[in-house]
Amino acid sequence: MNGSAVSVVIIVKDGELFLRDAIDSVFAQTHPACELVIVDDGSTDATPAIIDRAIAESTGGPTPVRVLGHPGGRNRGMSRSRNLGLANVRGELMTFLDHDDAMLPDKLAVLTAAMRRHPDAVAVVGPNRRWRSWSGGTDDDQCLGAAADTLLPPPGLLPAFLPDSRAVPLGPLLRTTAVRRLGGYVEDFVGMHEDQAFLARLMLQAPVAVVDDVLHLYRQHDASCVARTHRAGRDLLARRNFLRWIDRRLAAATIDTTELCALVRDELDRTRGWRRRRMRRRLINLRGRPKPG
């Protein structure tokens, strides 16, 4: 393979509603992926049948499809599933795509070109589009707060997205070997904040390049991990756990993290009401349940 060979990894758990859109967006790339690796994290719906059809359709095409799973078909969580994909891809470059998201057709072409312009970058990131128009809503585009086509040394975009989760970039293009060496995804995070923990680990250690092209569609829907966590009132606790984790990482960092440490302390103060929030959400959910007949 040449230096522009890109593997795409989709992780999926019960993704029958949206998985096909994600797969089709990979097949539609103007810079074809060298492979699509789908990690099935213990699906119990029609996901395996959708994957089987994609494998059959890809035979002889530019983007073959492979499927991976955990032993016994178990559900191991998002970070372990991403690391399983990371360990098995063949491309020199790679990117992740959630099963309910999609890529615009030029994503791989634009990001691989940026990676060539910035040979020192371990990753290329760009803004995403909060995607609601698929269901009749209105989209809005993310602002990363960094100049386009620039190389950011550590800590990269961490100062921007630590206080604002909406500023977290999604689906970066990664140098496979370098990311394996940096440690991949943090397996303590099985759901919410797994992407932020990974990006924090990466950006504290290596430079990243930034583009301003909106190429990633971040689907907004009620069954997403983020939506479920908020409904359960667990979002502040999840954020608190992430902030405590990043605080420990900052203490061991080799760069000056004085300002970041102060920022983390401020953000931790904002999560002190996590118990009240969880209890309030529980009460709301109980009141919303139908009474026994």
C-alpha atoms as an extended CHARMM CRD file, in Angstrom:
* protein
*
       293  EXT
         1         1  MET       CA              0.0000000000        0.0000000000        0.0000000000  PROA      1               0.0000000000
         2         2  ASN       CA              1.1030000000        3.5930000000       -0.5710000000  PROA      2               0.0000000000
         3         3  GLY       CA              1.1420000000        6.4090000000        1.9600000000  PROA      3               0.0000000000
         4         4  SER       CA             -2.3580000000        7.5180000000        0.9550000000  PROA      4               0.0000000000
         5         5  ALA       CA             -4.0330000000        4.1750000000        1.7410000000  PROA      5               0.0000000000
         6         6  VAL       CA             -6.8060000000        4.8520000000        4.2490000000  PROA      6               0.0000000000
         7         7  SER       CA             -8.6570000000        2.2990000000        6.3310000000  PROA      7               0.0000000000
         8         8  VAL       CA            -12.0800000000        3.2360000000        7.6930000000  PROA      8               0.0000000000
         9         9  VAL       CA            -13.3410000000        1.6070000000       10.8980000000  PROA      9               0.0000000000
        10        10  ILE       CA            -17.0270000000        1.6220000000       11.8120000000  PROA      10              0.0000000000
        11        11  ILE       CA            -17.9460000000        0.4460000000       15.3010000000  PROA      11              0.0000000000
        12        12  VAL       CA            -21.5500000000       -0.6260000000       15.7270000000  PROA      12              0.0000000000
        13        13  LYS       CA            -23.9190000000       -1.9160000000       18.3970000000  PROA      13              0.0000000000
        14        14  ASP       CA            -27.4730000000       -2.5820000000       17.1810000000  PROA      14              0.0000000000
        15        15  GLY       CA            -27.1710000000       -0.1450000000       14.3100000000  PROA      15              0.0000000000
        16        16  GLU       CA            -29.8420000000       -1.4010000000       11.9240000000  PROA      16              0.0000000000
        17        17  LEU       CA            -31.4740000000        2.0390000000       11.5700000000  PROA      17              0.0000000000
        18        18  PHE       CA            -28.4150000000        3.9780000000       10.4250000000  PROA      18              0.0000000000
        19        19  LEU       CA            -25.5330000000        1.6220000000        9.5980000000  PROA      19              0.0000000000
        20        20  ARG       CA            -26.3350000000        1.4260000000        5.8980000000  PROA      20              0.0000000000
        21        21  ASP       CA            -26.0000000000        5.2140000000        5.5430000000  PROA      21              0.0000000000
        22        22  ALA       CA            -22.5610000000        5.0880000000        7.1460000000  PROA      22              0.0000000000
        23        23  ILE       CA            -21.4250000000        2.2440000000        4.8750000000  PROA      23              0.0000000000
        24        24  ASP       CA            -22.7180000000        3.9670000000        1.7380000000  PROA      24              0.0000000000
        25        25  SER       CA            -20.8740000000        7.1650000000        2.6740000000  PROA      25              0.0000000000
        26        26  VAL       CA            -17.6170000000        5.1710000000        2.7520000000  PROA      26              0.0000000000
        27        27  PHE       CA            -18.3310000000        3.5800000000       -0.6200000000  PROA      27              0.0000000000
        28        28  ALA       CA            -19.0560000000        7.0540000000       -2.0840000000  PROA      28              0.0000000000
        29        29  GLN       CA            -15.6260000000        8.5560000000       -1.2680000000  PROA      29              0.0000000000
        30        30  THR       CA            -13.7960000000       10.2650000000       -4.1430000000  PROA      30              0.0000000000
        31        31  HSD       CA            -10.5650000000        8.9410000000       -2.5990000000  PROA      31              0.0000000000
        32        32  PRO       CA            -11.6100000000        5.3020000000       -2.0570000000  PROA      32              0.0000000000
        33        33  ALA       CA            -10.7570000000        3.7200000000        1.2590000000  PROA      33              0.0000000000
        34        34  CYS       CA             -8.4220000000        0.7500000000        0.9320000000  PROA      34              0.0000000000
        35        35  GLU       CA            -10.7500000000       -1.1810000000        3.2600000000  PROA      35              0.0000000000
        36        36  LEU       CA            -13.7690000000       -0.8150000000        5.5050000000  PROA      36              0.0000000000
        37        37  VAL       CA            -13.4540000000       -2.6550000000        8.8090000000  PROA      37              0.0000000000
        38        38  ILE       CA            -16.7040000000       -3.0150000000       10.7520000000  PROA      38              0.0000000000
        39        39  VAL       CA            -16.4140000000       -3.9310000000       14.4250000000  PROA      39              0.0000000000
        40        40  ASP       CA            -19.6700000000       -5.4620000000       15.6660000000  PROA      40              0.0000000000
        41        41  ASP       CA            -19.8300000000       -4.8250000000       19.4120000000  PROA      41              0.0000000000
        42        42  GLY       CA            -22.3590000000       -7.5480000000       20.2400000000  PROA      42              0.0000000000
        43        43  SER       CA            -25.3290000000       -6.5350000000       18.0730000000  PROA      43              0.0000000000
        44        44  THR       CA            -28.5990000000       -8.4340000000       18.5590000000  PROA      44              0.0000000000
        45        45  ASP       CA            -30.6640000000       -6.7780000000       15.7950000000  PROA      45              0.0000000000
        46        46  ALA       CA            -30.3470000000       -6.9500000000       11.9950000000  PROA      46              0.0000000000
        47        47  THR       CA            -26.8460000000       -5.4500000000       11.9950000000  PROA      47              0.0000000000
        48        48  PRO       CA            -25.0630000000       -8.7240000000       11.0020000000  PROA      48              0.0000000000
        49        49  ALA       CA            -27.3030000000       -9.0900000000        7.9370000000  PROA      49              0.0000000000
        50        50  ILE       CA            -26.5430000000       -5.5040000000        6.8660000000  PROA      50              0.0000000000
        51        51  ILE       CA            -22.8190000000       -6.2010000000        7.2380000000  PROA      51              0.0000000000
        52        52  ASP       CA            -23.1020000000       -9.4200000000        5.2190000000  PROA      52              0.0000000000
        53        53  ARG       CA            -24.7840000000       -7.5390000000        2.3570000000  PROA      53              0.0000000000
        54        54  ALA       CA            -22.0510000000       -4.8910000000        2.4130000000  PROA      54              0.0000000000
        55        55  ILE       CA            -19.3560000000       -7.5730000000        2.2460000000  PROA      55              0.0000000000
        56        56  ALA       CA            -21.0690000000       -9.1760000000       -0.7510000000  PROA      56              0.0000000000
        57        57  GLU       CA            -21.4920000000       -5.8190000000       -2.5240000000  PROA      57              0.0000000000
        58        58  SER       CA            -17.8470000000       -4.8680000000       -1.9840000000  PROA      58              0.0000000000
        59        59  THR       CA            -16.3900000000       -8.0080000000       -3.5590000000  PROA      59              0.0000000000
        60        60  GLY       CA            -14.0660000000       -7.0020000000       -6.3940000000  PROA      60              0.0000000000
        61        61  GLY       CA            -14.4760000000       -3.2900000000       -5.6420000000  PROA      61              0.0000000000
        62        62  PRO       CA            -11.9410000000       -0.7190000000       -4.4370000000  PROA      62              0.0000000000
        63        63  THR       CA            -13.1070000000       -0.8980000000       -0.8100000000  PROA      63              0.0000000000
        64        64  PRO       CA            -13.3550000000       -4.4560000000        0.5290000000  PROA      64              0.0000000000
        65        65  VAL       CA            -15.3080000000       -4.9360000000        3.7440000000  PROA      65              0.0000000000
        66        66  ARG       CA            -14.1760000000       -7.0000000000        6.7130000000  PROA      66              0.0000000000
        67        67  VAL       CA            -16.0140000000       -7.6560000000        9.9790000000  PROA      67              0.0000000000
        68        68  LEU       CA            -14.4890000000       -8.1160000000       13.4310000000  PROA      68              0.0000000000
        69        69  GLY       CA            -16.0560000000       -8.9390000000       16.7670000000  PROA      69              0.0000000000
        70        70  HSD       CA            -15.1410000000       -9.6650000000       20.3640000000  PROA      70              0.0000000000
        71        71  PRO       CA            -14.8280000000      -13.2750000000       21.5980000000  PROA      71              0.0000000000
        72        72  GLY       CA            -18.2160000000      -14.8700000000       22.0500000000  PROA      72              0.0000000000
        73        73  GLY       CA            -19.9190000000      -11.9380000000       20.3240000000  PROA      73              0.0000000000
        74        74  ARG       CA            -19.7380000000       -9.9760000000       23.5680000000  PROA      74              0.0000000000
        75        75  ASN       CA            -20.4250000000       -6.2680000000       23.9960000000  PROA      75              0.0000000000
        76        76  ARG       CA            -17.1580000000       -4.6630000000       25.1930000000  PROA      76              0.0000000000
        77        77  GLY       CA            -17.8650000000       -0.9530000000       24.7480000000  PROA      77              0.0000000000
        78        78  MET       CA            -16.7970000000        1.7500000000       22.3550000000  PROA      78              0.0000000000
        79        79  SER       CA            -13.1340000000        2.1580000000       23.3110000000  PROA      79              0.0000000000
        80        80  ARG       CA            -12.3100000000       -1.5520000000       23.2100000000  PROA      80              0.0000000000
        81        81  SER       CA            -14.1210000000       -1.8260000000       19.8880000000  PROA      81              0.0000000000
        82        82  ARG       CA            -12.1590000000        1.0710000000       18.4170000000  PROA      82              0.0000000000
        83        83  ASN       CA             -8.9040000000       -0.4650000000       19.6340000000  PROA      83              0.0000000000
        84        84  LEU       CA             -9.8320000000       -3.7880000000       18.0380000000  PROA      84              0.0000000000
        85        85  GLY       CA            -10.2300000000       -1.9720000000       14.7330000000  PROA      85              0.0000000000
        86        86  LEU       CA             -7.0140000000        0.0090000000       15.2590000000  PROA      86              0.0000000000
        87        87  ALA       CA             -5.0600000000       -3.1890000000       15.9020000000  PROA      87              0.0000000000
        88        88  ASN       CA             -6.2590000000       -4.8370000000       12.6980000000  PROA      88              0.0000000000
        89        89  VAL       CA             -6.3440000000       -2.1680000000        9.9780000000  PROA      89              0.0000000000
        90        90  ARG       CA             -3.9390000000       -2.3690000000        7.0380000000  PROA      90              0.0000000000
        91        91  GLY       CA             -3.8240000000        1.2430000000        5.8580000000  PROA      91              0.0000000000
        92        92  GLU       CA             -1.0040000000        3.6150000000        6.7270000000  PROA      92              0.0000000000
        93        93  LEU       CA             -3.7580000000        6.1090000000        7.5350000000  PROA      93              0.0000000000
        94        94  MET       CA             -7.1070000000        5.4370000000        9.1680000000  PROA      94              0.0000000000
        95        95  THR       CA            -10.2430000000        7.0840000000       10.4650000000  PROA      95              0.0000000000
        96        96  PHE       CA            -13.1920000000        6.0560000000       12.6150000000  PROA      96              0.0000000000
        97        97  LEU       CA            -16.8410000000        6.5050000000       11.7100000000  PROA      97              0.0000000000
        98        98  ASP       CA            -19.6760000000        5.8960000000       14.1680000000  PROA      98              0.0000000000
        99        99  HSD       CA            -22.4450000000        3.7350000000       12.7540000000  PROA      99              0.0000000000
       100       100  ASP       CA            -24.9930000000        6.5740000000       13.0150000000  PROA      100             0.0000000000
       101       101  ASP       CA            -22.7910000000        9.2080000000       11.3390000000  PROA      101             0.0000000000
       102       102  ALA       CA            -21.6990000000        9.6950000000        7.7220000000  PROA      102             0.0000000000
       103       103  MET       CA            -18.8690000000       11.2000000000        5.7080000000  PROA      103             0.0000000000
       104       104  LEU       CA            -19.2860000000       13.6560000000        2.8550000000  PROA      104             0.0000000000
       105       105  PRO       CA            -17.7600000000       12.3400000000       -0.4070000000  PROA      105             0.0000000000
       106       106  ASP       CA            -14.5320000000       14.3820000000       -0.3120000000  PROA      106             0.0000000000
       107       107  LYS       CA            -13.6020000000       13.6870000000        3.3030000000  PROA      107             0.0000000000
       108       108  LEU       CA            -10.8070000000       11.1810000000        2.6910000000  PROA      108             0.0000000000
       109       109  ALA       CA             -9.4390000000       13.1410000000       -0.2860000000  PROA      109             0.0000000000
       110       110  VAL       CA             -9.2450000000       16.4260000000        1.6280000000  PROA      110             0.0000000000
       111       111  LEU       CA             -7.7790000000       14.9540000000        4.7990000000  PROA      111             0.0000000000
       112       112  THR       CA             -5.1460000000       12.8230000000        3.0410000000  PROA      112             0.0000000000
       113       113  ALA       CA             -4.0330000000       15.9000000000        1.0830000000  PROA      113             0.0000000000
       114       114  ALA       CA             -3.7140000000       17.8230000000        4.3650000000  PROA      114             0.0000000000
       115       115  MET       CA             -1.7020000000       14.9740000000        5.8730000000  PROA      115             0.0000000000
       116       116  ARG       CA              0.7230000000       15.1700000000        2.9440000000  PROA      116             0.0000000000
       117       117  ARG       CA              1.0950000000       18.9400000000        3.5030000000  PROA      117             0.0000000000
       118       118  HSD       CA              1.8470000000       18.3520000000        7.1940000000  PROA      118             0.0000000000
       119       119  PRO       CA              4.1880000000       15.3450000000        7.4370000000  PROA      119             0.0000000000
       120       120  ASP       CA              4.7910000000       15.9750000000       11.1560000000  PROA      120             0.0000000000
       121       121  ALA       CA              1.1020000000       15.7020000000       12.0230000000  PROA      121             0.0000000000
       122       122  VAL       CA             -0.1340000000       12.5400000000       13.7150000000  PROA      122             0.0000000000
       123       123  ALA       CA             -3.7390000000       13.5120000000       12.9420000000  PROA      123             0.0000000000
       124       124  VAL       CA             -5.7820000000       15.8670000000       10.7920000000  PROA      124             0.0000000000
       125       125  VAL       CA             -8.9960000000       17.2410000000       12.2810000000  PROA      125             0.0000000000
       126       126  GLY       CA            -11.8100000000       19.2980000000       10.8180000000  PROA      126             0.0000000000
       127       127  PRO       CA            -15.2160000000       20.6370000000       11.9130000000  PROA      127             0.0000000000
       128       128  ASN       CA            -18.3080000000       18.4750000000       11.8520000000  PROA      128             0.0000000000
       129       129  ARG       CA            -21.8940000000       19.2570000000       10.9300000000  PROA      129             0.0000000000
       130       130  ARG       CA            -24.5910000000       18.5910000000       13.5140000000  PROA      130             0.0000000000
       131       131  TRP       CA            -26.8500000000       16.7350000000       11.1440000000  PROA      131             0.0000000000
       132       132  ARG       CA            -30.5880000000       17.1490000000       11.5950000000  PROA      132             0.0000000000
       133       133  SER       CA            -31.7300000000       17.7000000000        8.0150000000  PROA      133             0.0000000000
       134       134  TRP       CA            -31.9630000000       13.9200000000        7.4760000000  PROA      134             0.0000000000
       135       135  SER       CA            -35.1040000000       14.0960000000        9.6570000000  PROA      135             0.0000000000
       136       136  GLY       CA            -36.3450000000       17.5280000000        8.5610000000  PROA      136             0.0000000000
       137       137  GLY       CA            -34.3970000000       19.6190000000       11.0780000000  PROA      137             0.0000000000
       138       138  THR       CA            -31.7910000000       22.3170000000       10.5950000000  PROA      138             0.0000000000
       139       139  ASP       CA            -28.0650000000       21.5780000000       10.4720000000  PROA      139             0.0000000000
       140       140  ASP       CA            -25.3530000000       23.6850000000       12.0550000000  PROA      140             0.0000000000
       141       141  ASP       CA            -21.6020000000       23.5920000000       11.5050000000  PROA      141             0.0000000000
       142       142  GLN       CA            -18.9710000000       23.3850000000       14.2010000000  PROA      142             0.0000000000
       143       143  CYS       CA            -16.2800000000       26.0200000000       14.7120000000  PROA      143             0.0000000000
       144       144  LEU       CA            -12.9580000000       24.6390000000       15.9360000000  PROA      144             0.0000000000
       145       145  GLY       CA            -11.4810000000       28.0300000000       16.7730000000  PROA      145             0.0000000000
       146       146  ALA       CA             -8.1780000000       27.4510000000       14.9810000000  PROA      146             0.0000000000
       147       147  ALA       CA             -6.7640000000       28.8320000000       11.7440000000  PROA      147             0.0000000000
       148       148  ALA       CA             -7.2300000000       26.5750000000        8.7210000000  PROA      148             0.0000000000
       149       149  ASP       CA             -4.3570000000       24.5040000000        7.3470000000  PROA      149             0.0000000000
       150       150  THR       CA             -2.1910000000       24.9630000000       10.4160000000  PROA      150             0.0000000000
       151       151  LEU       CA             -0.1190000000       22.5460000000       12.4700000000  PROA      151             0.0000000000
       152       152  LEU       CA             -0.8460000000       22.7660000000       16.1970000000  PROA      152             0.0000000000
       153       153  PRO       CA              1.7750000000       21.5390000000       18.6730000000  PROA      153             0.0000000000
       154       154  PRO       CA              0.6470000000       19.9850000000       21.9700000000  PROA      154             0.0000000000
       155       155  PRO       CA             -1.8370000000       20.5570000000       23.5360000000  PROA      155             0.0000000000
       156       156  GLY       CA             -3.5530000000       21.1480000000       20.1640000000  PROA      156             0.0000000000
       157       157  LEU       CA             -7.2660000000       21.8730000000       20.4680000000  PROA      157             0.0000000000
       158       158  LEU       CA             -7.5010000000       20.6390000000       24.0510000000  PROA      158             0.0000000000
       159       159  PRO       CA             -7.8970000000       24.1710000000       25.5130000000  PROA      159             0.0000000000
       160       160  ALA       CA            -10.8690000000       24.7060000000       23.1730000000  PROA      160             0.0000000000
       161       161  PHE       CA            -12.8250000000       21.5260000000       23.7710000000  PROA      161             0.0000000000
       162       162  LEU       CA            -12.1370000000       20.9880000000       27.4830000000  PROA      162             0.0000000000
       163       163  PRO       CA            -14.6500000000       23.7090000000       28.4800000000  PROA      163             0.0000000000
       164       164  ASP       CA            -16.9990000000       23.0490000000       25.5540000000  PROA      164             0.0000000000
       165       165  SER       CA            -17.8820000000       19.5240000000       24.4290000000  PROA      165             0.0000000000
       166       166  ARG       CA            -19.4990000000       20.9470000000       21.3030000000  PROA      166             0.0000000000
       167       167  ALA       CA            -15.9860000000       21.8730000000       20.1090000000  PROA      167             0.0000000000
       168       168  VAL       CA            -14.7440000000       18.2560000000       20.0760000000  PROA      168             0.0000000000
       169       169  PRO       CA            -13.6730000000       17.3020000000       16.5270000000  PROA      169             0.0000000000
       170       170  LEU       CA            -14.9760000000       13.9690000000       15.2400000000  PROA      170             0.0000000000
       171       171  GLY       CA            -13.5340000000       11.3910000000       12.8640000000  PROA      171             0.0000000000
       172       172  PRO       CA             -9.9270000000       12.6420000000       12.5820000000  PROA      172             0.0000000000
       173       173  LEU       CA             -7.6010000000       11.1120000000       10.0220000000  PROA      173             0.0000000000
       174       174  LEU       CA             -4.8140000000        9.3180000000       11.8920000000  PROA      174             0.0000000000
       175       175  ARG       CA             -1.3780000000        7.8960000000       11.1790000000  PROA      175             0.0000000000
       176       176  THR       CA             -1.9930000000        4.2740000000       12.1240000000  PROA      176             0.0000000000
       177       177  THR       CA              1.4140000000        3.2850000000       13.4690000000  PROA      177             0.0000000000
       178       178  ALA       CA              1.8490000000        6.5020000000       15.4530000000  PROA      178             0.0000000000
       179       179  VAL       CA             -1.5730000000        6.1920000000       17.1080000000  PROA      179             0.0000000000
       180       180  ARG       CA             -0.8950000000        2.5810000000       18.0320000000  PROA      180             0.0000000000
       181       181  ARG       CA              2.3520000000        3.7330000000       19.6310000000  PROA      181             0.0000000000
       182       182  LEU       CA              0.5610000000        6.4980000000       21.5600000000  PROA      182             0.0000000000
       183       183  GLY       CA             -1.7980000000        3.9560000000       23.0850000000  PROA      183             0.0000000000
       184       184  GLY       CA             -5.0500000000        4.1840000000       21.1300000000  PROA      184             0.0000000000
       185       185  TYR       CA             -8.3320000000        4.6420000000       22.9710000000  PROA      185             0.0000000000
       186       186  VAL       CA             -8.6110000000        4.6750000000       26.7700000000  PROA      186             0.0000000000
       187       187  GLU       CA            -10.5030000000        1.4970000000       27.6380000000  PROA      187             0.0000000000
       188       188  ASP       CA            -11.7520000000        2.8320000000       30.9690000000  PROA      188             0.0000000000
       189       189  PHE       CA            -14.2330000000        4.8670000000       28.9000000000  PROA      189             0.0000000000
       190       190  VAL       CA            -16.8820000000        2.5350000000       27.5130000000  PROA      190             0.0000000000
       191       191  GLY       CA            -19.3280000000        5.2190000000       26.3470000000  PROA      191             0.0000000000
       192       192  MET       CA            -19.5170000000        8.9780000000       26.7790000000  PROA      192             0.0000000000
       193       193  HSD       CA            -16.2070000000       10.9380000000       26.6260000000  PROA      193             0.0000000000
       194       194  GLU       CA            -14.2490000000        8.0840000000       25.0280000000  PROA      194             0.0000000000
       195       195  ASP       CA            -13.5330000000       10.3350000000       22.0400000000  PROA      195             0.0000000000
       196       196  GLN       CA            -12.4160000000       13.2290000000       24.2570000000  PROA      196             0.0000000000
       197       197  ALA       CA            -10.1050000000       10.9990000000       26.2920000000  PROA      197             0.0000000000
       198       198  PHE       CA             -8.5150000000        9.6710000000       23.1030000000  PROA      198             0.0000000000
       199       199  LEU       CA             -8.0300000000       13.1440000000       21.6240000000  PROA      199             0.0000000000
       200       200  ALA       CA             -6.6270000000       14.4640000000       24.8940000000  PROA      200             0.0000000000
       201       201  ARG       CA             -4.1140000000       11.6130000000       25.0450000000  PROA      201             0.0000000000
       202       202  LEU       CA             -3.1140000000       12.2530000000       21.4300000000  PROA      202             0.0000000000
       203       203  MET       CA             -2.9610000000       16.0660000000       21.5620000000  PROA      203             0.0000000000
       204       204  LEU       CA             -0.9020000000       16.1400000000       24.7530000000  PROA      204             0.0000000000
       205       205  GLN       CA              1.7880000000       14.1220000000       22.9890000000  PROA      205             0.0000000000
       206       206  ALA       CA              1.7710000000       14.9360000000       19.2730000000  PROA      206             0.0000000000
       207       207  PRO       CA              1.0550000000       17.7320000000       16.7590000000  PROA      207             0.0000000000
       208       208  VAL       CA             -2.2070000000       17.7970000000       14.8140000000  PROA      208             0.0000000000
       209       209  ALA       CA             -3.1760000000       19.6080000000       11.6190000000  PROA      209             0.0000000000
       210       210  VAL       CA             -6.4580000000       21.5140000000       11.2670000000  PROA      210             0.0000000000
       211       211  VAL       CA             -8.5980000000       22.0310000000        8.1510000000  PROA      211             0.0000000000
       212       212  ASP       CA            -11.7650000000       24.1260000000        7.8870000000  PROA      212             0.0000000000
       213       213  ASP       CA            -13.7130000000       21.9080000000        5.4670000000  PROA      213             0.0000000000
       214       214  VAL       CA            -16.9230000000       20.4800000000        6.9480000000  PROA      214             0.0000000000
       215       215  LEU       CA            -16.7720000000       16.8320000000        5.9010000000  PROA      215             0.0000000000
       216       216  HSD       CA            -18.2670000000       14.8160000000        8.7680000000  PROA      216             0.0000000000
       217       217  LEU       CA            -22.0060000000       14.4850000000        9.4700000000  PROA      217             0.0000000000
       218       218  TYR       CA            -22.7330000000       14.0480000000       13.1740000000  PROA      218             0.0000000000
       219       219  ARG       CA            -26.2710000000       12.6560000000       13.3130000000  PROA      219             0.0000000000
       220       220  GLN       CA            -28.4920000000       14.0580000000       16.0680000000  PROA      220             0.0000000000
       221       221  HSD       CA            -31.0530000000       11.5510000000       17.3590000000  PROA      221             0.0000000000
       222       222  ASP       CA            -32.6700000000       10.4250000000       20.5950000000  PROA      222             0.0000000000
       223       223  ALA       CA            -31.0280000000        6.9810000000       20.7030000000  PROA      223             0.0000000000
       224       224  SER       CA            -27.4330000000        8.2430000000       20.6010000000  PROA      224             0.0000000000
       225       225  CYS       CA            -25.0290000000        7.5690000000       23.4720000000  PROA      225             0.0000000000
       226       226  VAL       CA            -24.9960000000       11.2700000000       24.3900000000  PROA      226             0.0000000000
       227       227  ALA       CA            -28.8000000000       11.5790000000       24.3400000000  PROA      227             0.0000000000
       228       228  ARG       CA            -29.2890000000        8.4600000000       26.4780000000  PROA      228             0.0000000000
       229       229  THR       CA            -26.7150000000        9.6210000000       29.0240000000  PROA      229             0.0000000000
       230       230  HSD       CA            -28.3910000000       13.0350000000       29.3530000000  PROA      230             0.0000000000
       231       231  ARG       CA            -31.8550000000       11.4810000000       29.7320000000  PROA      231             0.0000000000
       232       232  ALA       CA            -30.5670000000        9.2890000000       32.5450000000  PROA      232             0.0000000000
       233       233  GLY       CA            -29.0300000000       12.2960000000       34.3120000000  PROA      233             0.0000000000
       234       234  ARG       CA            -25.5690000000       10.7050000000       34.1720000000  PROA      234             0.0000000000
       235       235  ASP       CA            -23.9610000000       13.3700000000       31.9810000000  PROA      235             0.0000000000
       236       236  LEU       CA            -22.4340000000       15.4730000000       34.7930000000  PROA      236             0.0000000000
       237       237  LEU       CA            -20.9990000000       12.3860000000       36.5030000000  PROA      237             0.0000000000
       238       238  ALA       CA            -19.5710000000       11.1490000000       33.1980000000  PROA      238             0.0000000000
       239       239  ARG       CA            -17.9850000000       14.5480000000       32.6210000000  PROA      239             0.0000000000
       240       240  ARG       CA            -16.6370000000       14.6370000000       36.1650000000  PROA      240             0.0000000000
       241       241  ASN       CA            -14.9690000000       11.2500000000       35.6710000000  PROA      241             0.0000000000
       242       242  PHE       CA            -13.4070000000       12.4640000000       32.4260000000  PROA      242             0.0000000000
       243       243  LEU       CA            -12.1240000000       15.6690000000       34.0380000000  PROA      243             0.0000000000
       244       244  ARG       CA            -10.5460000000       13.7240000000       36.8840000000  PROA      244             0.0000000000
       245       245  TRP       CA             -8.8790000000       11.4510000000       34.3510000000  PROA      245             0.0000000000
       246       246  ILE       CA             -7.5050000000       14.3780000000       32.3410000000  PROA      246             0.0000000000
       247       247  ASP       CA             -6.2980000000       16.0230000000       35.5570000000  PROA      247             0.0000000000
       248       248  ARG       CA             -4.1120000000       12.9730000000       36.2170000000  PROA      248             0.0000000000
       249       249  ARG       CA             -2.8260000000       13.0340000000       32.6320000000  PROA      249             0.0000000000
       250       250  LEU       CA             -1.9010000000       16.7110000000       32.9110000000  PROA      250             0.0000000000
       251       251  ALA       CA              0.1250000000       16.0270000000       36.0550000000  PROA      251             0.0000000000
       252       252  ALA       CA              2.2950000000       13.5910000000       34.0540000000  PROA      252             0.0000000000
       253       253  ALA       CA              2.5410000000       15.6830000000       30.8630000000  PROA      253             0.0000000000
       254       254  THR       CA              5.9010000000       16.8750000000       29.5210000000  PROA      254             0.0000000000
       255       255  ILE       CA              4.5590000000       20.2980000000       28.4780000000  PROA      255             0.0000000000
       256       256  ASP       CA              3.5040000000       23.2800000000       30.5800000000  PROA      256             0.0000000000
       257       257  THR       CA             -0.0670000000       22.5090000000       31.6440000000  PROA      257             0.0000000000
       258       258  THR       CA             -0.5750000000       25.2830000000       34.2220000000  PROA      258             0.0000000000
       259       259  GLU       CA             -3.4390000000       26.9250000000       32.3370000000  PROA      259             0.0000000000
       260       260  LEU       CA             -5.0420000000       23.5880000000       31.4640000000  PROA      260             0.0000000000
       261       261  CYS       CA             -4.9350000000       22.4720000000       35.1030000000  PROA      261             0.0000000000
       262       262  ALA       CA             -6.7020000000       25.6760000000       36.1580000000  PROA      262             0.0000000000
       263       263  LEU       CA             -9.2890000000       25.1270000000       33.4360000000  PROA      263             0.0000000000
       264       264  VAL       CA             -9.9340000000       21.5700000000       34.6320000000  PROA      264             0.0000000000
       265       265  ARG       CA            -10.4450000000       22.7710000000       38.2050000000  PROA      265             0.0000000000
       266       266  ASP       CA            -12.9920000000       25.3380000000       37.0160000000  PROA      266             0.0000000000
       267       267  GLU       CA            -14.8250000000       22.6970000000       35.0010000000  PROA      267             0.0000000000
       268       268  LEU       CA            -14.8360000000       20.2720000000       37.9390000000  PROA      268             0.0000000000
       269       269  ASP       CA            -16.5240000000       22.9510000000       40.0410000000  PROA      269             0.0000000000
       270       270  ARG       CA            -19.3320000000       23.0800000000       37.4760000000  PROA      270             0.0000000000
       271       271  THR       CA            -20.0170000000       19.3460000000       37.9090000000  PROA      271             0.0000000000
       272       272  ARG       CA            -20.5800000000       19.4280000000       41.6730000000  PROA      272             0.0000000000
       273       273  GLY       CA            -24.3410000000       19.1260000000       41.2400000000  PROA      273             0.0000000000
       274       274  TRP       CA            -24.1470000000       15.7420000000       39.5280000000  PROA      274             0.0000000000
       275       275  ARG       CA            -26.0290000000       13.9090000000       42.3220000000  PROA      275             0.0000000000
       276       276  ARG       CA            -28.9390000000       16.3630000000       42.2420000000  PROA      276             0.0000000000
       277       277  ARG       CA            -29.0970000000       16.1980000000       38.4630000000  PROA      277             0.0000000000
       278       278  ARG       CA            -29.1870000000       12.4010000000       38.4240000000  PROA      278             0.0000000000
       279       279  MET       CA            -31.9140000000       12.3010000000       41.0810000000  PROA      279             0.0000000000
       280       280  ARG       CA            -33.9580000000       14.9510000000       39.2460000000  PROA      280             0.0000000000
       281       281  ARG       CA            -33.7790000000       13.0020000000       36.0000000000  PROA      281             0.0000000000
       282       282  ARG       CA            -34.8480000000        9.8260000000       37.7950000000  PROA      282             0.0000000000
       283       283  LEU       CA            -37.9030000000       11.5820000000       39.2100000000  PROA      283             0.0000000000
       284       284  ILE       CA            -38.7870000000       13.0020000000       35.7910000000  PROA      284             0.0000000000
       285       285  ASN       CA            -38.4570000000        9.5720000000       34.2130000000  PROA      285             0.0000000000
       286       286  LEU       CA            -40.5940000000        7.9290000000       36.9120000000  PROA      286             0.0000000000
       287       287  ARG       CA            -43.3510000000       10.5140000000       36.4930000000  PROA      287             0.0000000000
       288       288  GLY       CA            -43.3090000000        9.9670000000       32.7570000000  PROA      288             0.0000000000
       289       289  ARG       CA            -43.9280000000        6.2270000000       33.0140000000  PROA      289             0.0000000000
       290       290  PRO       CA            -47.4720000000        4.9800000000       32.3990000000  PROA      290             0.0000000000
       291       291  LYS       CA            -49.2960000000        3.8740000000       35.5360000000  PROA      291             0.0000000000
       292       292  PRO       CA            -50.0300000000        0.1340000000       35.8640000000  PROA      292             0.0000000000
       293       293  GLY       CA            -53.4410000000       -0.7250000000       34.4540000000  PROA      293             0.0000000000
